[in-house]
Amino acid sequence: MERGTERDPKLLNHYKPVYVDEPAPWSAFRDKINPYGFCAFQVDPGRPGGKTTMNVTYYAVTGPGGATKPVDTFVLERPRNDGHH
């Protein structure tokens, strides 16, 4: 995909975005056995110049009274942007 060629006068030195529709069947998942759930997050801001990490656990609500079970877990991370002084 090419970037836009028309500059946006409201955005200094930036091009207008190009929007493209695409099918995304991977973007959602339906759990027919446990249709309700939530995510819990543990955030470690890290140290200056390092990385910030977020541990995410998805819990399914499995029964009456709010019983839960962990179903999936993953980690998101990104470099901190305060270490470049």
Secondary structure, DSSP 8 states (H G I E B T S, - for coil): -----SB-TTSTT-B---------GGG----SSS--EEEEEEEE---TTSEEEEEEEEEEE-SGGG-EEEEEEEEEEEE-SSS--
